[in-house]
């Protein structure tokens, strides 16, 4: 630690980020919850001269992957290969600075996870239990929770899974489902006995209670502490560490087949196996040295696994350090709606990078400034545009550009020598000196929104100083004073290049190049002599560009199309109405008529007025389909079906003598019911 006095000074930092599941790409919810804050933390510590190991990788085992593979007719390995590469490349392009980004399907990980399990097994750290689980007799396979569907007992959703109902969000057990069915064969499953190994969390409860609820009270974030306390107070129960599956790390017990390590058990061991891959024989100091600080960055859905279960695994092994902090964020919503991969309601990182080239830092800035640190928050494209145009362009970019342009205009692109500091400069320098500590302290205590705001406050300080001193006017009367003003403005720019790097690494690199700034770290920031007099700076380039309304509208329309497609996909025919007697139906007189005239009803946006030839003369019928037929004159000559024996009624002053039949499509569009070929007007339909 550099500024915080709450913790001891550590020699090194092991930083882990939750492993994204390799059955799809990552979206902005993942970034805001885990990866952007983790990267800010890692970059800051490196800048401060600390020894850092930042670990990431793909979680490539588990039932959702096997389900996706089965649906696509490919192997699970095909699925994880596809998405691992998409995720890895996307992270790299966004500037997430992992020291290693690996995967849990690698041979090194299988070996490490199997050895970890075997050590605990041989030392008697597990308990064996037999239980009754659902089994598909046709598929000859035990069914994991996600392979069982049925009716949710809480909301009646007929497509709930054995672990959760995605309609109401309730966590379930497979045995809670009404009318359960196997996702493999569609048949009702049977109960069959199976044996598994469990981590006895009930035995860990005393030390977990003391370690979390006493030692970390006031240290861990309130949402993390509160969720852990709730679990512990409810009483911890043994948790299975194996499953009846073929895809995953095989259970390393002789004579045991068809069982793998439960994904929640093998995935966090990935942090250790990735370290071994990167560090070789030097890996242990990152996991077994008390001078190493272990920090897990996760979303709130992983709190229990990283605060209770993984520490219990580490404690059971006996030689590992425990995490010092687990700064979990809440969830990020999108345009007022919960992000959902199944509904494609998300902003996918790989798509963003293609559609918004060169705007990595704009996304990083928006997600950090709007991070759901203490409660769920919302991402909107309008706010994204506002953050770019009103903050990055108008504050940070404007200050740097003005400073560099004026330096080239008045001093041939060289840092002018400063004269004596006036009280104005002395006050600005005093304020500037405080920013490294303010920003650093906020980062160290995982208040990334506050840290980013302080960094922008330094840019605001520079903007205000430049605006107040007006060097573009001052040059006419006092060139020496102008030199002092631009010298300090350039020093502020140099400080910004250092202090913005954890948040905006691409912007920081541009600034360093424009300033020809030698690589300097956090400890060197906060001073007004980073650039020597006479130092040449490069030609200025715009750090950010305005984002226009058309660009934002395209992204909003993309989401609206997703919502429309979701509605279409969710469509199902309406339930059949109660049975009616044939004689009752026979009372309805349905006929075919030819449209002679069709016009909009005045002052009625939804209504069209038809003049129909019905074989006996003409009649007027009013129909509420104007929205779907904006050019009613084109309906003239068409034949339609109508009910001829409804009692007349007035609509907007027009007497309607019947009802024209239309069908409502799944997108809500009304379509006129017409005969397949011309018939004589007045013909009965029956």
N, C-alpha and C positions, 0 to 999 in steps of 0.2 A: 504494500500500500504506500501511497505517496502523501496524500493529504489527510486521509481518515485516521483517527486515533482510536477507533473502536477495535481494530484487529491488530495482531502482531504483524511485523514485517515478514513477508514470505520471500523465499529465494526464487520461486518460479510459480507459474500459474497453468493449471490444466483446465481448459475451457471446453466443455462439450455442448453440442447443440443437438436437440432431438432429431432422431433419424427419420427423414421423410419416408413415407411408405411408397415403395416402387410399383404401385399399380396405377399411377397417374402422375402428371406434372405437378409442380408446386404453384401455389397462388399467393395473392397478396396477404391473405390471412396468416399463412405460414411465415411469410417474411416479417410482418408486423409483430407477430407473437414471439418469434424465436430468432430468426437469422440476422435481421438488421441490428437489433440490440446486441446480440452476441458478437457481431463483427465490429460494431462501434467499441465495445469493451476490449476486444482483442487488439484492435488497431491502436487504441489509446495506450494500452499497456506496453505495446512494442515501442511506440513513440517515446514513452517515458523510460525506455531502456530496460524494461523487465524481460525476463526469459519466459516465453509464452509458447504453449502448445494448444492450438485451436483445432478441434477434431470434428469431423463431419462424415457422413456416409449414408448410404441407402439401406433401409430396413426391407429385406427382400424375402422374408418368410411369412407364413400366416395364410389364413383361409381366404381373405379377399383376393389374394393373388391367384390362388388355385381356382377360385370361382371365375375370375376374369379369363384365365387361360382356357377353362372348359368352355366358356361361352364363345370364345374366339377360335376354338379348335386348334390351339397351339399349346406349347409346353409352358410351365411356370417360368422356366429359364428364359424363354423368348420374351415373356412379359417384362421381367425385371431387367433384362439387357436393354430393352427399348427405353424404359423409363429412367433407368439409372443414368444413361447417357444424356437424355434430355435434361434431367435435373442437374447433373454435374456441370454440363455446359452452361446452363442458365445461371447457376450460382457464380460461375467464373466470370461470365459477362457482366453480372451485376456488381462484381467486385467483392464478393464474400470471400474473405482471405483465409480460407482453410489452409492449415499446414498439410493436411491430408484429407481427401474425400474418398472414402473406400466403400465397401459393400459387405453385407453379411452373408452373401452366397459364396464368398471367396474361400478357397481351401484353408487359408490362414485363420479365418474366423471360425470355420467349422472345427478346426483342431483346437483352438483356444477355448471355445464354448464347451466342447465335449470334455476337455481336460478339467475345466472349472466344475462342471457337473460331477464328473467322476470323483474328484477330490472330496466334494461335499458328501457324495453318496458313500464313499468308502469310510468317511469319518462319522457316518451315522447322523448327518445333519438334516436329513429328510425323514419324513414319515410316509409309510406306504399305506394306501387306502384303496379299498375296492368300492365301487359305486355302480349304480344303474344309470346307463346313458342311452340315448336314442341310437338306434342301429337301423340301417337300411338293408333289409334282407335281400332285395334284388341286386343292389350294388355291392353287397358284402362289405360294408364299411360303416364304422362308427361315424356319427355325424357331429361335426363341430357346430357351434351355435349358429354360425352364418349359413350353414347348410340346411337349416330348419326354418320354415316359414309357417305362418298361421295367423290367426286373428288376435289382435292385441286385446287383452282383457280390460284395458283402461279406456281406449277410445274406439274400439271396434274396427280399426284398420285391418283389412284382410291380408295385407302384405307385410306384416311385421316380421322381423328376424328373431332368432332365438336368443339374441343378446340385447336387442334394442328395437323399439318401435320408432322409426324415423318420422312418423307422422306427428306423434305427440312428444317424442324425445325421452320417453320413459325407459329406464334400464330394466331388462327382463332376464329371466332364466328360461331356458327352452321349455321347461315343464310348465311355465305359466301360459303358454300359447294355447288358444282354443283351436281345435281341429288342426294339429300340426301336420305338416307334410315335408317329405324329403325334397330338397332342391335338386337332388340327383335324379331320382326316378319319378317324383311326384306322388309316391305312395305314402300312406301313413307309416311312420317309423314304429319300431317296437323297442321296448326297454331290454337292455342286455348288460350283463355284468362286465366291468373292465377294471383294470388295476392301474393306478398312477402314483407318482411321487409328489409329495407336498412340502412346501416350505412352511415350517410351523411358526407362523407369525404370532400366534397366541403366546408362544414362549418368549418372543422378542418384545412383547408389549411393555414390560417394565423399563427396559433401558431406552426404548424408543420414546416412551413418555418423558423420561428425564432429559434425554438428548434434545428432543424437539421442543417440548412444551416448557422446559426450564432453561436449557442452555441457549436456545435460539429465539426465545420470546423477546420481541422488540427488535430483533435482528433480521429475521425473515419477513418478507412482505406479508401484509395482513391477509391477503387472499390465500397465500400458501399456508401460512400458519393456521388459519381458520379451517381450511379443508383437512389438514392433517389432524387437528384437534378433534374434528367431527368424527373422523375414522377411528381414532384411538379411543375416544369416549364411547363409541358404539361397541367397542370390543373387537380386536383383530382375530381373524379366523385363518386356519391353514389355507394355503393357496397352492393349487396344482402347478407343477413346473413341467409337466409332460402332457402330450396330447396324442390322440389316435389319428395320425396323419402320415403321409409319405414324404411331403415336401417340407424340408427343414433340416436342422441338425439332428442326426440320428441319436437316440438315447444310447450311450455307450455302456450298456450292460449286456453281458453275454446271454444269448438266448432270448433277448427281447427284440421283437420285430414289429414293424408297423407303428412305431411310436417315435415322436420327435420332441425336442425341447419346445416348450410353450414359447411363442414369439416374444412375450414380455420378459421371459427369462433370458433368452439368447440375445435379444437386441441390445440391451445396455452393456453386455459383455463385449459388444462391438467396439465400444470406446477403448477397451483394453487391447483388443486384437488389432485395431487400427494403429494404436501406439506402438505395438510390437512391429508392425509392418514398417513404420516410419523410422523408429529409433533402434531397432535391432536389440542388441544386448544392453543398451543403455536405457531401456524402457522403464525399469522399475522405479527410478527416482520420481517419475511423473505420477506414480500411483501408490508408492509405499513410503515416501519420505514425508515426515511431519512438517518439513519446511515448504511443502508444495500446497498451494491453495487450489482445491477442486471446486469448480463452479459449473452447475448444470443450467443451461438456458432451455426452457421448455414452454409449451402452452399449458393452459390450465387443465386440459384433459389428461396430462401426463404427471400431474403433481404427485399423486399417490405412488406411482411407480418409481419416481426419482427421489422421493422424500421418505418413503417407508419401505417399499419392497427391495429396491436396489441397495439401499444401505443395509438392509437385513442380509442380503446376499454377500455384500462386502464384509460385514461383521462375521458371518458364518465362516468365510474363508480364513479370516483372522489376521492377514498381513497388510490389508489395504487401508488407506486413509478414507475418511468419510467426507462428503461434500460440506464445504463451509457455507455455501448459499445456493439456493435454487430459485432464481428470480423469474418466476413464471408470470406471463402476461395473461390477460383475459382474451376474449374473442373479438375479432374485427368483423363487422357487418359490411355489406355492400349495398349502397343506395337504399338503406333502410330495411334490408332483408338479410336473413342469415345466409352466409356463404355456404353453398352446398355443392359438393363435387357430383353427386348423383343427379342434381338438377342443372348442372353446368352453370350454376350461378356463381361466377367467380371471375376475377381478372387473372388469367394465367400468365405466369412470368415469361415463359418462352414466347408467347404471343405478343405480350407487351414489348419485349425487346425488339421484335420484328416491326411492329407497328409504330413504335416511338424510338427510332434509332437515335443514339447519342443522348438519351434522356434518362440514363441510369440514375444519376444523382437527383433528378427531380422526383423519381419514385422513392428513392431512399429518404429524401428530405420529407416528403409528404407522409410516409409511413412512420417515420420517427417522430415527427411533430404531432402526429395524431395517434400515437401508439396507445393501445388499450392497456395501460399499465395498472390501473386500479379498477377499471370497469370496462365493459364492452363499449366499443366505439364504432364509428361509422366512416367508411370511405365513400366519397362521392366524387364524380369526375369534375363537377363544378368547383369543389374545394381544391382538388388537384390543380386545376387551372389557376385558381386564386393564389395558391401557395407559390406557384411558379411566377406568375406575372407580378403579383403585388409584393412578394418577399424576395425570391431569388433574383429576379430581374431588377426590380425597383430598388432593392436595398443592397444586397451583396454585389451583384453584378454591376449596378450603377456606380457604386463607390469605387470599385477596382478600376472600372473602365475610365471613369473621369480622371482618376489619379494618374493612370498611365498615359492617357492621351495628353493631359496637360504637361506632364514631364517631357514627353517627346516634343510638344509644341514650343515650350519655353526653355528647355535645357538639353535639347538634342538627345533625349533618351538616356540621360545619365543622372544618377542620384545627385541632386544639388547639395552643397554643404550647408548645414544648418547653422544659423547664428545663435544668439542667446535665446533660451526658451523664455517666453513670456508666461505670466500666470495662466493664460489659456492653455498653452502647451503643457505646462507642468501639471495642470489638473487632468488633461487628457492622458498624459503618460502615467499618472498615478492610477487612473481608472483602468488603463490598459494592463497595468502590472497585476491587477487582481483577477483578470479573466482566466489565466491558466489554472489557478487554484479553484475558482468557482466552477468552472467546467469540469475539471478533474474530479473534484469532490462529488459532484452530481453523478458522474459516470461511475465512480467507485461504489456509490450507494444505489446504483441501478435506476437512477432518475434521469432517463435519457431525454425525455421531452424537455426537462428543465435545462439539461446540459446544452441541447441544441438551441434553445431560446437564448441562453447566455452567449453562445457563439455568435448568433445573429445580433445580439446587443452590441458586440464589438464592432460589427459592420455598421450598425446604427450610429455608434459613437463616431466612426470615421466619416460617415455621411454628414452628420451634424457639424462636425469640425470643418469639413470642406465647405459646406454651405455657409456657415457663419463667417469664415475667413475670406471667402470669395477670391481665390487667387487669380481667377480670370480677369478680375477688375484690379486687383492689387498690383499685378505685374506692370501696370502703366505708371504707378507712382512709387512703388517700393519693391524693386526686384529682389533685394536681399531678404526682405520679409517673405516674399513669395517662395524663395528657395527654402526657407525654414518650414513654411506650411507644407510644401510638397515633400520635403524630407520626412516629416512626421507622418504624412499620409501614406507614403511608401512604406514606412516602418510598420504602420498598422496593417497594410496589405500583407507584408511579410509574416506578421503574427497570425493573420487570418489563414494564410497558406498552411501554417503548422496546425492551428487549432481547429480548422474545418476538416482536416484529413480523416479523422475517424468517421465522420458523418458523410462527407462528400469527397471521396478519394479521387475521382476523376477531375473534379474541379480543382482540388488541391494540386494535382499534378500540372494542370494547365497554368495555375498561378505560379508555381515554382519555375516553370519554363519561361514564362513571361518576365519574371523577376530575376531570372538567372540565379535563383537562390540555391546555395549549397544545402544539401540535406541537413536539416537541423531538427532536433527532437523537442519534446514537450518541455523539458527542463530549461531549454534555452529561450523559450517564449516569454513574453511579458516585458521585454525590454525595447528600447528605442534605438538600438544600434545594430540591428541585424544586417543592415545594408550600409556599406561604407560609402562615403562621398566619392563621386566619380565612377561608381559601379554602373556598368551599362545594363540597361534592361531591353528586352526584346519588344517588337511591335505588339501593341495590345490586340487581343481578340475578345469577342464577346463571350463571356462565360455562360450565359443563358440567353435564350430567345423567347419572345412572346409566343404563347400557345393560343391559336385563334379559336373562335367559337365552332368553326366547321370541324376541326379536329376533335373537339370534345363531343360535338353532336354525333359524330361517327361512332364514338365509343358508347355513348348512351343508346343510340339506335341498335348497336350490336347486342346490348343487354336486353333491350325491348324485344328484339327478335328471339333471343333465348327464352324470354318469358312467354312469348307467343308459342314457341315450339313446345315448351313444357306443358302449356295448356292443351295443345293438340295431343301430345303424348298421353296426357292424363285423361283424355276424353273417353267416355264409355257410353253406349246407348242408354237412354233413360229406361227405367224399369217399366215393364208392360203394365198398363193400367188394368184395373179390375175387369173381369170378364163381364160382357154385356150379352143380353139375349139377341139372337139373330133378328128377331122381329123388331127390336129397338133400333138396331143398326139400319134395318130396312126403311125406317121412317126418315132417314137423312137422304135428301135428294141431291146427288152430286152430278153435275153436268159439265160439258165442254162448251166454252164460248170463245169467240174471236174478238181480240182487242181492236176497237175502232178508234179510240182516242185515249190518251194517257197524259195527265198533267199533274203538277204538284198542287196540293191544296194550299191556298194562301195562309200565311202565318202558322203553318204546321210543318215543321221540319221532317217529321217522320211519315207523313201521309201522302199517298198518290191517289188520284181520282181516275178510275177506269170507266170508259163507256164500252159495254160489252154487247155484241150481237149474240143472243141466246137461242136463236131458232124460232122465237115467238115474237121477236121485236128487239128492243134494246133495253138495257138496265144499267144503272150506275152502282158501282161498288167502290168503296174506299178501303185501301189496304195500307198497313203500316210498314212498308218495305222501301220507302224513299231512300234510306241510307245506302241500300245495296244496289239501287238502280238510279244513279245520278243523272242519266239521260233518258227520261221516261218516254220521249218520243220514239226511241228505238224499239219500244215494246209493241208499237202499232203493227198489226198483222199477225202477232203471235197468238196461239191458242193456249188458253189456260183452263184449269179445272176450278170450279166454284161450287159452293153450296147454294142451291137455288131457293130453299124453303125456310131460310132463317127470317124471323120477323125483321122488318126494316128498322133502322135506328140512325139517329143523326150523329155525325162526327164533324166537329168544327163547322156546323151549320149545313153540312151536306148529308142528304139522306142516302144511306148505304143499303142496297137491296141484295144482300148476300155476303158471302165471305170467300175470297180467293184463297186457294190452298197453296201453301209453301212448305218446304222442308228446311229445318234448321241444321246446317252442317256443323261439324265438330269445332270449327273456329267461330261459331256464332253467326255465320252468314246465312241469310234467308234466301232460298232459291225457289223460284216459281215451279210448281208441278205442272208439267205439260205432257200431252200425248206424244208418242214417238213419231207419229205421222199425222197429216191433216185429216180431220173427220168433219162430219157435218155439224155445224153449231146446233146445240140443244141435245146432242147425244148424251144418254145417261152413262155414268161411270158406276160399275158395280161388279 
